[in-house]
Amino acid sequence: MFEFSGNAISVLMFLSPVSTFVRIVRNKSIEEFESFPYICTLLNSSLWTYYGVTKPGSYLVATVNGFGVVVEIIYIAFFLTFAPPLKRGRTALVFVVVNIGVLAAAMSVTYFLMSGETKIYAIGIMASALNVIMYGSPLSAMKTVVTTKSVEYMPFLLSFFLFLNGGVWTFYAVLVHDFFLGVPNAIGFFLGTLQLVLYAIYTINPRKSNILPADFKQGSQTEHLLPSHGAQC
């Protein structure tokens, strides 16, 4: 019963950015929204789907993350459609390297070189590591919030459901003593809490300006999708 509740929350988390993409389609522009969270979430969902298919009795893990794979592909397609040429090229490159290259390598190594519990263990480690990166990927949006003094480009529903999803699955992991499930979701719960704190700060004391700071504008034109010093998929 708890797993079904957790999966329902996970589905809501996958669907939470819908309003953001309605805005992107309406304005025909990605504005300052970042594709990195969705690229990492796609890889994360793909690995958990593979984990669910490989591990006996884990069909719920496979189905909910399979749903996430479809949704994230749609989101990335919108980014590629409405991004300016330079950012479109970078997004496409990162997508190919991460969601095709890394995924293919991970699946090939575990499928051809491993078997049994070793195979499941290896996939679980990779999926857990990607879970941490997925939860950490909105850090770039948090930087934007602090720089612009505005929460406009950090969608509230996504932050809220990352927080809720992390909290629920952390509680479940404690009950069943599941290390793979507990560690990444505890980190996600912590990072989701930080995002909600930022929302509280900049909603209660909004300092939004229609003109972004000059240094931020310049940075947004030259900053890579993958921070050179940050987490890497």
N, C-alpha and C positions, 0 to 999 in steps of 0.2 A: 504493500500500500504506500509506504514511504517513497519507494523508488518511482512509483507512478506520479506522486506529487512533485518529486524532484525533477522528473522529466517534463512535467507540465510547466514548471518554472523555467526550465532550460528552453523550451519552445518559445515562451514569452520573451526570454532574453534574446533569442535569435530574431524575433519579430520586432523587438523594441526600436530598431533604427528606421522602421518603415516611414515615420513622419519626416525623418531627415531626407530620405530619398524621394519622397513626394516633393519636398522643397527643391531638391536638386533638379528633378525633372521639370518642375514648374518654372524655375529660373534658368534652366538649361546651363547650369554652372555648378561646379563642386565647391565654389567659393574657397573657404579655408579649411574645409573638412579633409581629414586624412584617410587614405586608403589602407595604411599599415595595420590598423586593428582588424580589418576585415580579411586581409591576406593571412594574417597569423591565425585568426579564428577558423578560416577555411582549412589550413593545414592541421590545426588542432582537431577539428571535427573529423577530418579524413582519417587521422591516426586513431581516434577513438572508435570510429566506425570499423576500422580494420581490427582493432582490439576486440570489439564486441563480436565480430564475425569469427575471430580466431578462438576466443575463450568460450568454452561450453556454458550455456545458460545465461549468456550476456546479451540476449537479443534486444532488450530494452536500451542498452547502451548503443547498440548498432543502429536501431531505428531512429532514435532521437537525434543522433549525430549525423545520420544519413540525411535527415531533414535539414540539419544545419548546413551540410555541404551544398545542398541545392540552393538554399537561401543566400549563402555567402557568395556563391557564383553569380547570382543575380545582382547582388550589391556591387560586386567588382565590375560587372558588365556595365552598370550605370556609371561608375567612375571612369571607365575607359571611353565611354560614349561622350561624356560631358566635360572631361578634363581638358585643359589647354594642351597643345602638342607636346611640350617638354615634360609636363607631369604625366601625361598619358604614356609617353615612352618609358619613363622611369617606373611607372606602375606596372606596365606590361612586362618589363624586364624582371622586376622583383617577383611578379606573379609566376613567370616561367621558371625562375631559379628556385623559388620556395615551394610553390604548389605543384610543380611538375618534377623538377630535378631532385629536391630533397625528399619528397614523398616517394618517388620512384626508387631512390637509393635505399631509403629505410625499408620499404616493402621487399625489395630484391634481397637485401642482406638477411633479413629475418626469415624470408620464405625459403631461400635456397641454402642458407648456411646454418639455420637453427631449426629446432623441433621441440615439441612438447612444452614443458614448463619453462624451459630456457627461452623459447620463442615468445611466450606470453609475457614473461618477466621483462624481456628486452622492449617489447612494444609498450608495456605499461610504463617503463621508465621514460621512453621517448614521449609518450602521450602526456605524462605528468609534467615533464619539462616544458612542453608546448603549452600546457594549461597555464603555467606560471607566466610565460611570455604573452599569452592571450590576455590574461588579467593585467599585465603590465603595459600592454601596448597603448592604452589611453593616456599614458604618462606624457606623450607629446601634446595631447589635447589639454592636459592639466597645465603644461608650460604655457600654452596659448592663453588659457584662462588668466593665469597670473600676469602675463605680459600685457594683455589687453584690458584687464580688469572687467572681463565680461565672460559669462558662461554660454554665450551664443553658440560656440562651436564645440561644445561638449554636451551632446544630447543627454538630457536628464534621464529618460527611460532606460537607455543603455547602461548608464552608471548605476541606476537603481536596481536593475535586474542582475547586473554583475555582482552587486553587493548582496542581493537576496539569494542568488544562486550559490555564491560562495558560502554564505552563512548556512544555508540548508544542507548542502552537501558536506560541509565541515562537520556539522552535528551528526549527520548520518555516518560519516567516516569514523567518528569517535565511538559510536555505538557498535559498529561492526569491526573496529580495529583495522581499518584499511588504510595503510600508509600512502599508497599511490593516490588514493582519492582525497585523503586528508590534507597533506602538505600543500598542494597547489591551490586547493579551494580555501584553505586558511589564509594564504597569501592574497587570494582574490577578494576574500572578505575584508581584509585589512585595506587593500588598495581601493576597493569600492567605498569603504568608509571615508577614506581621504577625499575621494571625489565628491561625496555628499557633503563633507565639511566645506569644501571649496564652494559648492553651490550655496550653502547657508551663508558663507561669508560675503560672496559677491551678489547674492540676492537681497540680503538685508542691507548691505551697503554698496549699491550698484554705482560703478564709476564708468559705465559704458560710454564710449565716444564713437561717433560715426567715422572718425578719422583714426586709423591705427597709427601707433607710434612709428616714426620713420625707420628706426632700427628693426622693428618687427616686420615692416613691409619688405625691407631689404633682405632680411633673414628668410622670409617665406618664399622669396624668389630663388634663393640659392641653397636652402636646406635640403638635404637628401631625405628620401622617405625612410631610410634606415639610418638612425644616428650612428656615427662612427664609434661612439663610446658606449652605446647602449646594448640592449639585448639583441641577439641575432637569432633568426629562425634557422 
